[in-house]
Amino acid sequence: MSGQPAVTGRRTVDVLVVGAGPAGLAAATELAATGAGTVEVVDREQEAGGIPRHCHHGGFGLRDLRRPMSGPAYARHRVREAAAAGAVLRTGVSVTGWAGPLTVETTSPAGLERLEARAVVLATGARERPRSARLVPGSRPSGVYTTGELQQAVHLYGQRVGERAVIVGAGPVARAAVGTLRRAGVRAVALVTEEPGVPVLGRRPSAGRSGAWFTSGALVPVLTGTTVTELLGRGLLTGVALRRHDGRTTVVACDTVVFSGDWIPENELARSAGAGLDAGTRGPAVDAAFRTDRPGVFAVGNVLHGVEPAATAALEGRRAAGHVRDFLVHGRWPVARVPVVAGAALRWAAPNLIGPADTGARMLLRPSERLVRPVVDVVQDGRLLHRGRLVRAAGPERSLTVAARWADRVDGAGGPVIVSAAH
């Protein structure tokens, strides 16, 4: 006997979407509504909707639905929309591996099952790196959270958090953490970031190397150019040890610390499928049609590039649906695509495969430093394909969007396309 549990069911669907967050639900809605056949969405969580379910701040829905919503309301809307379109949503179902090129193995309270699809859409999202993955030394006290864990503790389970909190990281996710702490009656005593300047979010009363945010109704001191070197306390957190980039050290007393941002794509299924990963995004490499290098396997949303707003993920899901339908009809999978590599001042570019036919593509570029009206260069094998200045500013927590109108000048048999930015 092998000792392996028997597969209790085998089914076939036209499209399997793995992940019921904004990207997966938007893709499933569009596919089901436009006659793509049987569309099934599976998610390991007990409730569909993804991260917005426990993000009680506003700002959702403005770009993609044209109306303001809270995170939970946005999640409920996306779930209702997918179900009304005819997609089948199954929660509490974990995809554990692959049993063929387009066949996955799942486990749920109902048992083990194999699902074979004509196309698979990976929309597994991203997760914040916890304290352990960031290699922060010290003891293992209670009171240590990621932003997602904090939001679930406060909004889903009504748990008491603490009284004084330090937030590690910067950007929109850190701002959301401030709002959640304030709702829980916790004072945010400092925001710590290794970035050299105060993040531009909300109104900034003071400037310089260190300043403050006024956000979510709270004034939060910002310690820039600063690293957390140790968590202090036995059993309960009592403080964090900090080191400035100029060598100065200090200790901030607190009973709560929130590690925000620093997102990692949930790429396990893509890796086990044999799909290539991009070195910059750490997600599956895809072209402008969200196709991986495994025929029939698409990827969309934050599994591609760490965290972007829910609207960005949902709009990607909607665009991907058209390409999935085309594949179901024609079965074509491109070969002539070259890698897109992030150059100077950029952490990553997505999509990260491109060909001459991709002139309609919209690329996301994530800077490694704050850029104001940057000049973007696109080069292949020493040839300048494009140079243009962008009108908006961006930084390590906010992407730039550019149109790949230069894609028709890409040599499909040439070397990588290098995209760089400069002030």
C-alpha positions in Angstrom: 0.0 0.0 0.0 1.3 3.5 -0.9 -0.3 5.2 2.1 -1.6 7.9 -0.1 -5.3 8.8 0.2 -7.4 7.9 -2.7 -8.8 10.5 -5.1 -12.6 10.6 -4.4 -13.6 12.7 -7.5 -12.6 13.6 -11.0 -14.2 16.4 -12.9 -13.7 18.5 -16.0 -14.3 22.3 -16.4 -13.6 24.7 -19.2 -11.7 27.3 -17.1 -10.4 26.8 -13.6 -9.5 30.0 -11.6 -7.3 29.4 -8.6 -7.9 32.3 -6.1 -11.1 34.2 -5.3 -9.6 37.7 -4.8 -10.3 40.7 -7.0 -8.3 39.4 -10.0 -9.7 35.9 -10.0 -13.3 37.0 -9.4 -13.1 39.7 -12.1 -11.6 37.1 -14.6 -14.3 34.6 -13.7 -17.1 37.1 -14.0 -16.0 38.2 -17.5 -15.4 34.6 -18.7 -18.8 33.3 -17.4 -20.7 36.3 -18.7 -19.2 36.0 -22.2 -19.9 32.3 -22.7 -16.5 30.7 -21.9 -18.3 27.5 -20.7 -18.1 26.1 -17.2 -16.0 28.5 -15.1 -15.0 27.4 -11.6 -13.2 29.4 -8.9 -11.5 27.6 -6.0 -10.0 29.3 -2.9 -8.5 27.9 0.3 -10.1 30.5 2.4 -13.5 29.9 3.9 -14.9 33.0 2.3 -14.3 34.5 -1.1 -13.2 38.0 -1.7 -9.5 38.1 -1.0 -7.6 40.7 1.1 -10.3 43.4 0.8 -12.6 41.3 3.1 -10.6 42.6 6.1 -9.6 46.0 4.8 -12.3 48.2 6.5 -10.9 51.5 5.1 -12.5 53.2 2.1 -11.1 53.9 -1.3 -12.0 50.6 -3.0 -14.0 50.6 -6.2 -13.2 54.0 -7.5 -11.1 53.1 -10.5 -12.8 49.9 -11.6 -16.4 50.2 -10.3 -16.6 54.0 -10.4 -18.0 54.3 -6.9 -16.4 54.4 -3.4 -16.7 51.3 -1.2 -15.1 49.8 1.9 -13.0 46.7 1.4 -15.7 44.3 2.7 -18.4 45.9 0.6 -16.1 45.7 -2.5 -15.4 42.0 -1.8 -19.1 41.2 -1.4 -19.8 43.0 -4.7 -17.1 41.0 -6.6 -18.4 37.7 -5.2 -22.1 38.5 -6.1 -21.0 39.7 -9.5 -19.2 36.4 -10.3 -22.0 34.2 -9.0 -24.6 36.2 -11.0 -22.5 35.8 -14.1 -22.7 32.0 -13.7 -19.2 31.2 -12.2 -19.1 28.4 -9.6 -17.3 29.5 -6.4 -16.0 26.9 -4.1 -14.2 28.0 -0.9 -12.3 25.9 1.6 -10.6 24.1 -1.3 -6.8 24.0 -1.5 -5.0 23.2 -4.7 -2.1 20.9 -3.6 -0.4 20.2 -6.9 -0.6 19.2 -10.5 -1.6 15.8 -12.0 -1.1 16.8 -15.6 -0.4 19.9 -17.7 -3.9 21.4 -17.0 -5.1 19.1 -14.2 -4.8 20.0 -10.5 -5.3 18.0 -7.3 -7.4 19.6 -4.6 -8.3 18.8 -1.1 -11.3 20.0 0.9 -13.6 18.7 3.7 -15.3 16.7 0.9 -12.1 14.8 0.2 -9.5 14.7 -2.6 -10.4 15.6 -6.2 -8.8 16.1 -9.6 -9.9 18.9 -11.7 -9.0 19.0 -15.4 -9.5 22.2 -17.3 -9.0 23.5 -20.8 -7.4 26.6 -19.3 -6.1 27.4 -15.8 -5.9 31.0 -14.4 -3.6 31.4 -11.4 -4.8 34.3 -9.3 -3.3 33.3 -6.0 -2.2 36.8 -4.9 0.6 37.7 -2.6 1.5 37.7 1.0 3.5 40.0 3.3 6.8 38.7 4.5 6.5 38.1 8.2 9.2 38.9 10.8 10.8 35.5 10.4 11.3 36.0 6.7 12.8 39.4 7.3 15.4 37.9 9.6 14.8 40.3 12.4 16.6 39.1 15.5 15.3 38.9 19.1 12.9 37.0 21.2 9.6 35.6 20.1 7.1 37.7 22.1 3.4 38.1 21.4 2.2 41.3 19.7 4.0 40.8 16.4 1.9 41.1 13.3 1.9 41.6 9.5 -0.7 44.1 8.3 -3.0 41.3 7.1 -2.8 39.5 10.5 -3.5 42.8 12.3 -6.6 43.5 10.1 -7.9 40.0 10.6 -7.4 40.1 14.4 -9.2 43.5 14.6 -11.9 43.3 12.0 -12.7 39.6 11.7 -12.1 38.4 15.2 -12.4 41.5 17.4 -9.3 40.7 19.3 -7.6 43.2 21.6 -4.2 44.2 20.2 -2.3 46.5 22.5 -1.7 50.1 23.4 1.5 51.4 21.7 2.5 50.2 18.2 5.5 50.6 15.9 4.9 50.1 12.2 7.7 48.8 10.0 7.5 49.8 6.4 6.1 52.6 4.3 3.4 53.2 1.7 -0.3 52.6 1.4 -0.2 49.4 3.4 1.4 51.1 6.3 -1.2 53.8 6.1 -3.9 51.1 6.3 -2.2 49.7 9.4 -2.4 53.1 11.1 -6.1 53.2 10.4 -6.7 49.7 11.8 -4.6 50.4 14.9 -6.6 53.6 15.5 -9.9 51.7 15.1 -8.6 49.2 17.8 -7.7 52.0 20.2 -3.9 51.5 19.7 -1.6 54.5 19.4 0.9 54.4 16.5 4.0 55.8 18.2 6.4 55.5 15.2 6.6 54.4 11.6 10.1 53.0 10.8 11.4 52.9 7.2 14.7 52.2 5.6 13.8 54.7 2.8 15.8 58.0 3.0 12.8 60.3 2.8 9.3 60.6 4.4 6.8 58.7 2.2 4.4 61.1 0.4 1.1 59.9 1.6 -1.6 62.1 3.1 -0.7 65.5 4.4 2.9 65.8 5.7 3.2 68.5 8.5 7.0 68.3 8.7 9.8 67.4 6.4 13.4 66.5 6.4 15.1 63.1 7.0 12.5 62.4 9.7 9.0 63.9 9.8 5.4 62.8 10.4 2.4 61.6 8.6 -1.1 62.9 9.3 -3.2 60.0 8.2 -6.3 58.2 9.4 -6.9 61.0 11.9 -3.5 60.4 13.6 -0.2 62.1 13.6 2.5 59.4 13.3 6.2 60.2 13.7 8.3 58.8 10.8 11.8 57.5 11.4 13.5 57.4 8.0 16.8 55.7 7.1 16.2 53.4 10.1 16.3 49.6 10.5 14.8 47.4 13.2 17.7 45.5 14.7 15.9 43.5 17.5 12.6 42.8 19.1 12.7 43.0 22.9 10.7 41.3 25.6 10.0 37.8 27.0 6.5 36.6 26.5 5.2 40.1 25.8 6.8 42.6 23.4 8.3 45.6 25.3 10.1 47.5 22.6 12.1 47.5 19.4 15.8 48.3 19.0 16.5 50.6 16.1 19.6 51.7 14.2 19.8 54.8 12.0 21.9 54.6 8.8 24.3 57.1 10.4 25.0 54.5 13.2 22.9 56.0 16.0 20.8 53.6 18.0 17.7 53.9 20.1 14.9 51.8 21.6 11.2 52.6 21.2 8.9 51.2 23.9 5.9 49.4 22.4 3.7 46.3 23.0 2.8 45.9 19.3 4.8 45.9 16.1 3.4 45.6 12.6 5.5 44.5 9.6 3.9 46.1 6.6 4.4 45.7 2.9 7.4 43.7 1.4 5.1 41.4 -0.6 5.9 38.0 -2.0 3.8 36.5 -4.8 2.1 33.2 -3.9 4.0 31.5 -6.6 4.1 27.9 -5.4 1.6 26.6 -8.0 3.3 28.4 -10.8 6.7 26.9 -9.8 5.3 23.4 -9.4 3.8 23.7 -12.9 7.2 24.4 -14.2 6.4 28.0 -15.2 9.3 30.4 -15.3 9.6 33.0 -12.6 10.7 36.6 -13.1 13.8 37.5 -11.1 12.4 41.0 -10.3 8.8 40.3 -9.4 9.4 36.8 -8.0 6.1 35.9 -9.7 5.4 33.9 -12.8 6.7 35.5 -16.0 3.9 36.4 -18.3 3.4 38.3 -21.6 0.9 41.1 -22.3 -1.9 38.4 -22.6 -1.1 37.1 -19.1 0.2 33.8 -20.6 3.0 32.0 -18.8 5.4 29.8 -20.6 3.2 26.7 -19.9 0.5 26.4 -22.6 -2.9 26.9 -21.2 -1.7 28.3 -17.9 -2.4 32.1 -17.3 -1.5 34.2 -14.3 -3.1 37.5 -13.2 -3.2 39.9 -10.4 -0.8 40.2 -7.5 0.7 36.7 -8.0 2.6 38.5 -10.8 4.2 41.4 -9.0 3.4 41.6 -5.3 0.9 44.1 -4.2 -1.0 46.5 -6.4 -4.4 48.0 -5.5 -7.4 45.8 -5.8 -8.6 47.8 -8.8 -5.4 47.1 -10.7 -5.7 43.4 -10.0 -9.4 43.4 -11.0 -8.8 45.2 -14.2 -6.0 42.8 -15.1 -8.4 39.9 -14.5 -11.0 41.5 -16.8 -8.4 42.0 -19.5 -7.0 38.4 -19.1 -10.5 36.9 -19.7 -10.4 37.9 -23.4 -7.1 36.2 -23.9 -8.3 33.1 -22.1 -11.4 33.0 -24.4 -9.1 33.3 -27.5 -7.1 30.4 -26.3 -10.2 28.3 -25.8 -11.2 29.0 -29.4 -7.9 28.9 -31.2 -5.5 27.0 -28.9 -2.6 29.1 -30.0 0.3 29.8 -27.6 3.1 32.2 -28.7 6.8 31.3 -28.9 8.5 34.5 -30.1 8.7 36.4 -26.8 11.7 37.9 -25.2 12.2 38.8 -21.5 11.7 42.3 -20.2 14.4 43.2 -17.6 14.2 46.1 -15.1 17.2 48.4 -15.4 18.4 51.5 -13.6 16.1 52.9 -10.8 13.5 50.1 -11.3 12.8 47.0 -9.2 10.7 45.2 -11.7 8.6 45.5 -14.9 5.4 43.6 -15.7 4.5 42.0 -18.0 8.0 40.5 -18.2 7.7 38.8 -21.6 7.0 40.8 -24.8 6.8 40.4 -28.5 6.3 42.6 -31.6 2.5 42.1 -31.5 2.1 43.6 -28.0 1.7 47.3 -28.9 -1.5 47.4 -26.9 0.2 46.3 -23.7 0.2 48.4 -20.5 3.3 47.9 -18.4 3.7 48.4 -14.7 7.1 49.7 -13.6 8.0 49.7 -9.9 10.8 52.2 -9.0 13.5 51.3 -6.5 13.7 55.0 -5.4 11.5 58.0 -5.5 11.2 59.4 -9.1 9.6 62.7 -10.1 8.7 63.0 -13.8 11.2 60.3 -14.8 12.6 59.7 -18.3 12.0 56.0 -19.3 14.3 54.3 -21.8 13.6 51.0 -23.5 16.6 49.4 -25.1 17.2 46.0 -26.9 20.6 44.9 -28.0 21.9 48.4 -27.9 19.0 49.8 -29.9 16.9 52.6 -28.3 13.3 51.5 -28.9 11.7 54.3 -26.9 12.5 57.3 -24.7 9.8 59.4 -23.0 9.2 61.5 -19.9 6.3 60.6 -17.5 4.3 63.3 -15.9 3.7 61.7 -12.5 5.9 60.8 -9.5 6.3 57.3 -8.1 8.4 55.4 -5.6 9.1 52.0 -4.1 5.5 51.7 -2.9 3.8 53.0 -6.0 4.1 51.9 -9.6 4.3 53.8 -12.9 2.1 52.7 -15.8 3.4 53.1 -19.4 2.0 52.0 -22.8 4.2 49.7 -24.8 3.5 51.4 -28.1 7.1 50.6 -29.0 6.6 46.9 -28.9 6.4 46.6 -32.7 10.1 47.5 -32.8 11.0 44.5 -30.6 13.1 41.8 -32.3 11.4 38.5 -31.3 14.7 36.7 -31.9 16.8 39.3 -30.1 18.0 39.7 -26.6 16.2 41.0 -23.5 14.3 44.3 -23.6 15.8 46.5 -20.8 13.5 49.2 -19.3 15.2 51.8 -17.1 14.2 55.2 -15.6 16.1 58.3 -14.5 15.3 61.7 -13.2 
